[in-house]
Amino acid sequence: MNNLIYPPFQSKAKYLTIVKDLYQDKDFAEYYNTITSLNEFNSFNDDYIYYASNLSKSSKVLEIGSGNGRIFNQLYEDNYDAYGLEPSLDMTAYIKPMAQSRILHMTLQEFSLNPKILNLDAVIIPATSISLVSTTDFEKFLKALIKTPTFTTIIFDFLKPNFFLKSDHKVTNVKVKNNTYYNVNFLHDDSVIFNIISTKHHKLGISQKFIYSLEYFENLFKELDGKLEVLKDTSNYSMIKGVFNEQ
């Protein structure tokens, strides 16, 4: 466990509750819900436009990692035939009550075993959540997905390697609702470990992230006879669209 805790945090960690998956914790879910509702903390607050403009309301859409419903709730309100995949009950507490039945409480790995249960047309993965999925699991998921005859489109965003290199070992802090949070990314083996400390709740949350690049997706989509389109691109971040099973 020590190798998943930022070395300068380890002395403090002795007096904190360690949360191995911060998304499965009520207090960190509340933090996430708060910061995603504040424009100053949300670097991707225009992403809904890209999803909505590339999806048809007649298509059955699955959002991977629905979290607190930042995107899902909007799709539902705008009458998209949207479903969500989110294993954390603490996160989905913020999904609109009328839409709760559209949330599948399972992991991406579990869904990959039977993707035809929804006969999907499209999949979206917002909020750079793909970084929480290993390349092995993502490839299994995508290869299973394209065997669904109705599936054609996947749209998601990701942080480039450059972002993780620039943020490596840089501790930042933010105050939310009279609570100070300290967070840091640090490189570990072939992935990035994210730590966040909640001073009020005396907790240290951990999340493992995986690094992706545009070149990786270009090669993978080509291998699977798909087409790749870049919808948005910055120095640290990209949003792409993949099209498969074209007739």
Contacts in CASP RR format, 6 or more apart in sequence:
PFRMAT RR
TARGET T0000
AUTHOR 0000-0000-0000
METHOD contacts of the structure
MODEL  1
MNNLIYPPFQSKAKYLTIVKDLYQDKDFAEYYNTITSLNEFNSFNDDYIY
YASNLSKSSKVLEIGSGNGRIFNQLYEDNYDAYGLEPSLDMTAYIKPMAQ
SRILHMTLQEFSLNPKILNLDAVIIPATSISLVSTTDFEKFLKALIKTPT
FTTIIFDFLKPNFFLKSDHKVTNVKVKNNTYYNVNFLHDDSVIFNIISTK
HHKLGISQKFIYSLEYFENLFKELDGKLEVLKDTSNYSMIKGVFNEQ
1 18 0 8 1.000
1 20 0 8 1.000
2 10 0 8 1.000
3 188 0 8 1.000
4 20 0 8 1.000
4 188 0 8 1.000
4 193 0 8 1.000
4 195 0 8 1.000
4 206 0 8 1.000
4 208 0 8 1.000
5 13 0 8 1.000
5 18 0 8 1.000
5 195 0 8 1.000
5 204 0 8 1.000
5 206 0 8 1.000
6 169 0 8 1.000
6 171 0 8 1.000
6 184 0 8 1.000
6 186 0 8 1.000
6 193 0 8 1.000
6 195 0 8 1.000
8 171 0 8 1.000
9 182 0 8 1.000
9 184 0 8 1.000
9 195 0 8 1.000
9 197 0 8 1.000
9 204 0 8 1.000
12 197 0 8 1.000
12 204 0 8 1.000
13 204 0 8 1.000
15 202 0 8 1.000
16 197 0 8 1.000
16 202 0 8 1.000
16 203 0 8 1.000
16 204 0 8 1.000
17 201 0 8 1.000
17 202 0 8 1.000
17 203 0 8 1.000
17 204 0 8 1.000
18 203 0 8 1.000
18 204 0 8 1.000
18 205 0 8 1.000
18 206 0 8 1.000
19 25 0 8 1.000
19 28 0 8 1.000
19 203 0 8 1.000
19 204 0 8 1.000
19 205 0 8 1.000
19 206 0 8 1.000
20 205 0 8 1.000
20 206 0 8 1.000
21 206 0 8 1.000
21 207 0 8 1.000
22 28 0 8 1.000
22 194 0 8 1.000
22 196 0 8 1.000
22 205 0 8 1.000
22 206 0 8 1.000
22 207 0 8 1.000
23 29 0 8 1.000
23 32 0 8 1.000
23 67 0 8 1.000
23 88 0 8 1.000
23 90 0 8 1.000
23 91 0 8 1.000
23 207 0 8 1.000
24 87 0 8 1.000
24 88 0 8 1.000
24 90 0 8 1.000
25 90 0 8 1.000
25 203 0 8 1.000
25 205 0 8 1.000
26 90 0 8 1.000
27 198 0 8 1.000
27 201 0 8 1.000
27 203 0 8 1.000
28 196 0 8 1.000
28 198 0 8 1.000
28 203 0 8 1.000
28 205 0 8 1.000
29 68 0 8 1.000
29 88 0 8 1.000
29 90 0 8 1.000
29 91 0 8 1.000
29 93 0 8 1.000
29 94 0 8 1.000
31 176 0 8 1.000
31 179 0 8 1.000
31 181 0 8 1.000
31 196 0 8 1.000
31 198 0 8 1.000
32 67 0 8 1.000
32 68 0 8 1.000
32 91 0 8 1.000
33 68 0 8 1.000
33 91 0 8 1.000
33 94 0 8 1.000
34 176 0 8 1.000
34 177 0 8 1.000
35 41 0 8 1.000
35 42 0 8 1.000
35 174 0 8 1.000
35 176 0 8 1.000
36 42 0 8 1.000
36 68 0 8 1.000
36 70 0 8 1.000
36 127 0 8 1.000
37 70 0 8 1.000
39 45 0 8 1.000
41 174 0 8 1.000
43 237 0 8 1.000
44 126 0 8 1.000
44 127 0 8 1.000
44 128 0 8 1.000
44 157 0 8 1.000
44 237 0 8 1.000
47 71 0 8 1.000
47 126 0 8 1.000
47 127 0 8 1.000
47 157 0 8 1.000
47 239 0 8 1.000
48 71 0 8 1.000
48 74 0 8 1.000
50 155 0 8 1.000
50 231 0 8 1.000
50 232 0 8 1.000
50 239 0 8 1.000
51 71 0 8 1.000
51 75 0 8 1.000
51 124 0 8 1.000
51 126 0 8 1.000
51 155 0 8 1.000
52 74 0 8 1.000
52 75 0 8 1.000
52 78 0 8 1.000
52 80 0 8 1.000
54 153 0 8 1.000
54 155 0 8 1.000
54 231 0 8 1.000
54 241 0 8 1.000
55 61 0 8 1.000
55 75 0 8 1.000
55 80 0 8 1.000
55 122 0 8 1.000
55 124 0 8 1.000
55 153 0 8 1.000
55 155 0 8 1.000
56 121 0 8 1.000
57 78 0 8 1.000
57 79 0 8 1.000
57 80 0 8 1.000
57 81 0 8 1.000
58 81 0 8 1.000
59 80 0 8 1.000
59 81 0 8 1.000
59 121 0 8 1.000
59 122 0 8 1.000
59 153 0 8 1.000
60 81 0 8 1.000
60 83 0 8 1.000
60 118 0 8 1.000
60 119 0 8 1.000
60 120 0 8 1.000
60 121 0 8 1.000
60 122 0 8 1.000
60 150 0 8 1.000
61 75 0 8 1.000
61 80 0 8 1.000
61 81 0 8 1.000
61 82 0 8 1.000
61 83 0 8 1.000
61 120 0 8 1.000
61 121 0 8 1.000
61 122 0 8 1.000
61 123 0 8 1.000
61 124 0 8 1.000
62 82 0 8 1.000
62 83 0 8 1.000
62 84 0 8 1.000
62 85 0 8 1.000
62 118 0 8 1.000
62 120 0 8 1.000
62 122 0 8 1.000
62 123 0 8 1.000
62 124 0 8 1.000
63 71 0 8 1.000
63 72 0 8 1.000
63 75 0 8 1.000
63 82 0 8 1.000
63 83 0 8 1.000
63 84 0 8 1.000
63 85 0 8 1.000
63 123 0 8 1.000
63 124 0 8 1.000
63 125 0 8 1.000
63 126 0 8 1.000
64 84 0 8 1.000
64 85 0 8 1.000
64 108 0 8 1.000
64 123 0 8 1.000
64 124 0 8 1.000
64 125 0 8 1.000
64 129 0 8 1.000
64 130 0 8 1.000
64 156 0 8 1.000
65 84 0 8 1.000
65 85 0 8 1.000
65 86 0 8 1.000
65 125 0 8 1.000
65 126 0 8 1.000
65 127 0 8 1.000
65 129 0 8 1.000
66 72 0 8 1.000
66 84 0 8 1.000
66 85 0 8 1.000
66 86 0 8 1.000
66 91 0 8 1.000
66 92 0 8 1.000
66 95 0 8 1.000
66 103 0 8 1.000
67 86 0 8 1.000
67 88 0 8 1.000
67 91 0 8 1.000
67 92 0 8 1.000
67 94 0 8 1.000
67 95 0 8 1.000
68 91 0 8 1.000
68 92 0 8 1.000
68 93 0 8 1.000
68 94 0 8 1.000
68 95 0 8 1.000
69 92 0 8 1.000
69 94 0 8 1.000
69 95 0 8 1.000
69 96 0 8 1.000
70 126 0 8 1.000
70 127 0 8 1.000
71 124 0 8 1.000
71 126 0 8 1.000
71 127 0 8 1.000
72 82 0 8 1.000
72 84 0 8 1.000
72 95 0 8 1.000
72 99 0 8 1.000
72 103 0 8 1.000
73 95 0 8 1.000
73 96 0 8 1.000
73 99 0 8 1.000
75 82 0 8 1.000
76 82 0 8 1.000
76 96 0 8 1.000
76 98 0 8 1.000
76 99 0 8 1.000
76 102 0 8 1.000
77 96 0 8 1.000
82 102 0 8 1.000
83 102 0 8 1.000
83 103 0 8 1.000
83 104 0 8 1.000
83 118 0 8 1.000
84 102 0 8 1.000
84 103 0 8 1.000
84 104 0 8 1.000
85 103 0 8 1.000
85 104 0 8 1.000
85 106 0 8 1.000
85 108 0 8 1.000
85 111 0 8 1.000
86 92 0 8 1.000
86 95 0 8 1.000
86 103 0 8 1.000
86 104 0 8 1.000
86 105 0 8 1.000
87 105 0 8 1.000
87 106 0 8 1.000
87 107 0 8 1.000
89 105 0 8 1.000
92 100 0 8 1.000
92 103 0 8 1.000
92 105 0 8 1.000
95 103 0 8 1.000
104 111 0 8 1.000
108 133 0 8 1.000
108 137 0 8 1.000
108 138 0 8 1.000
108 141 0 8 1.000
109 137 0 8 1.000
109 140 0 8 1.000
109 141 0 8 1.000
111 117 0 8 1.000
111 141 0 8 1.000
112 137 0 8 1.000
112 140 0 8 1.000
112 141 0 8 1.000
112 144 0 8 1.000
112 145 0 8 1.000
113 144 0 8 1.000
115 141 0 8 1.000
115 144 0 8 1.000
115 145 0 8 1.000
115 147 0 8 1.000
115 148 0 8 1.000
115 151 0 8 1.000
116 147 0 8 1.000
116 148 0 8 1.000
119 148 0 8 1.000
119 150 0 8 1.000
120 145 0 8 1.000
120 148 0 8 1.000
120 150 0 8 1.000
120 151 0 8 1.000
121 150 0 8 1.000
121 151 0 8 1.000
121 152 0 8 1.000
121 153 0 8 1.000
122 151 0 8 1.000
122 152 0 8 1.000
122 153 0 8 1.000
122 154 0 8 1.000
122 155 0 8 1.000
123 145 0 8 1.000
123 151 0 8 1.000
123 153 0 8 1.000
123 154 0 8 1.000
123 155 0 8 1.000
123 156 0 8 1.000
124 154 0 8 1.000
124 155 0 8 1.000
124 156 0 8 1.000
125 154 0 8 1.000
125 155 0 8 1.000
125 156 0 8 1.000
125 157 0 8 1.000
126 156 0 8 1.000
126 157 0 8 1.000
127 157 0 8 1.000
128 157 0 8 1.000
128 158 0 8 1.000
128 159 0 8 1.000
128 237 0 8 1.000
129 156 0 8 1.000
130 138 0 8 1.000
130 156 0 8 1.000
130 157 0 8 1.000
130 158 0 8 1.000
130 212 0 8 1.000
131 158 0 8 1.000
131 159 0 8 1.000
131 192 0 8 1.000
131 209 0 8 1.000
131 210 0 8 1.000
131 211 0 8 1.000
131 212 0 8 1.000
132 207 0 8 1.000
132 208 0 8 1.000
132 209 0 8 1.000
132 210 0 8 1.000
133 141 0 8 1.000
133 210 0 8 1.000
134 210 0 8 1.000
135 210 0 8 1.000
135 212 0 8 1.000
135 216 0 8 1.000
139 220 0 8 1.000
142 154 0 8 1.000
142 220 0 8 1.000
142 224 0 8 1.000
143 224 0 8 1.000
145 151 0 8 1.000
145 154 0 8 1.000
145 244 0 8 1.000
146 224 0 8 1.000
146 244 0 8 1.000
146 245 0 8 1.000
149 245 0 8 1.000
151 244 0 8 1.000
151 245 0 8 1.000
152 243 0 8 1.000
152 244 0 8 1.000
152 245 0 8 1.000
152 246 0 8 1.000
153 241 0 8 1.000
153 242 0 8 1.000
153 243 0 8 1.000
153 244 0 8 1.000
154 241 0 8 1.000
154 242 0 8 1.000
154 244 0 8 1.000
155 231 0 8 1.000
155 239 0 8 1.000
155 240 0 8 1.000
155 241 0 8 1.000
155 242 0 8 1.000
156 239 0 8 1.000
156 240 0 8 1.000
157 232 0 8 1.000
157 237 0 8 1.000
157 238 0 8 1.000
157 239 0 8 1.000
157 240 0 8 1.000
158 212 0 8 1.000
158 237 0 8 1.000
158 238 0 8 1.000
158 240 0 8 1.000
159 212 0 8 1.000
159 236 0 8 1.000
159 237 0 8 1.000
160 212 0 8 1.000
160 213 0 8 1.000
160 214 0 8 1.000
160 235 0 8 1.000
160 236 0 8 1.000
160 237 0 8 1.000
160 238 0 8 1.000
161 211 0 8 1.000
161 213 0 8 1.000
162 235 0 8 1.000
162 236 0 8 1.000
163 236 0 8 1.000
163 237 0 8 1.000
164 185 0 8 1.000
164 187 0 8 1.000
164 192 0 8 1.000
164 209 0 8 1.000
164 211 0 8 1.000
166 236 0 8 1.000
167 185 0 8 1.000
168 185 0 8 1.000
168 186 0 8 1.000
168 187 0 8 1.000
168 192 0 8 1.000
169 184 0 8 1.000
169 185 0 8 1.000
169 186 0 8 1.000
170 184 0 8 1.000
170 185 0 8 1.000
171 182 0 8 1.000
171 183 0 8 1.000
171 184 0 8 1.000
172 182 0 8 1.000
172 183 0 8 1.000
172 184 0 8 1.000
173 180 0 8 1.000
173 181 0 8 1.000
173 182 0 8 1.000
173 183 0 8 1.000
174 180 0 8 1.000
174 181 0 8 1.000
174 183 0 8 1.000
175 181 0 8 1.000
178 200 0 8 1.000
179 198 0 8 1.000
179 199 0 8 1.000
179 200 0 8 1.000
179 201 0 8 1.000
180 199 0 8 1.000
180 200 0 8 1.000
181 196 0 8 1.000
181 197 0 8 1.000
181 198 0 8 1.000
181 199 0 8 1.000
182 196 0 8 1.000
182 197 0 8 1.000
182 199 0 8 1.000
183 194 0 8 1.000
183 195 0 8 1.000
183 196 0 8 1.000
183 197 0 8 1.000
184 194 0 8 1.000
184 195 0 8 1.000
185 192 0 8 1.000
185 193 0 8 1.000
185 194 0 8 1.000
185 209 0 8 1.000
186 192 0 8 1.000
186 193 0 8 1.000
186 195 0 8 1.000
187 193 0 8 1.000
190 210 0 8 1.000
190 211 0 8 1.000
191 208 0 8 1.000
191 209 0 8 1.000
191 210 0 8 1.000
191 211 0 8 1.000
192 208 0 8 1.000
192 209 0 8 1.000
192 210 0 8 1.000
192 211 0 8 1.000
193 206 0 8 1.000
193 207 0 8 1.000
193 208 0 8 1.000
193 209 0 8 1.000
194 206 0 8 1.000
194 207 0 8 1.000
194 208 0 8 1.000
194 209 0 8 1.000
195 204 0 8 1.000
195 205 0 8 1.000
195 206 0 8 1.000
196 204 0 8 1.000
196 205 0 8 1.000
197 203 0 8 1.000
197 204 0 8 1.000
197 205 0 8 1.000
198 204 0 8 1.000
198 205 0 8 1.000
214 230 0 8 1.000
214 238 0 8 1.000
214 240 0 8 1.000
217 228 0 8 1.000
217 240 0 8 1.000
218 228 0 8 1.000
221 227 0 8 1.000
221 228 0 8 1.000
221 242 0 8 1.000
221 244 0 8 1.000
222 228 0 8 1.000
224 244 0 8 1.000
225 244 0 8 1.000
226 242 0 8 1.000
226 243 0 8 1.000
226 244 0 8 1.000
226 246 0 8 1.000
227 242 0 8 1.000
227 243 0 8 1.000
227 244 0 8 1.000
227 246 0 8 1.000
228 240 0 8 1.000
228 241 0 8 1.000
228 242 0 8 1.000
229 240 0 8 1.000
229 241 0 8 1.000
229 242 0 8 1.000
229 243 0 8 1.000
230 238 0 8 1.000
230 239 0 8 1.000
230 240 0 8 1.000
231 239 0 8 1.000
231 240 0 8 1.000
231 241 0 8 1.000
232 238 0 8 1.000
232 239 0 8 1.000
233 239 0 8 1.000
END
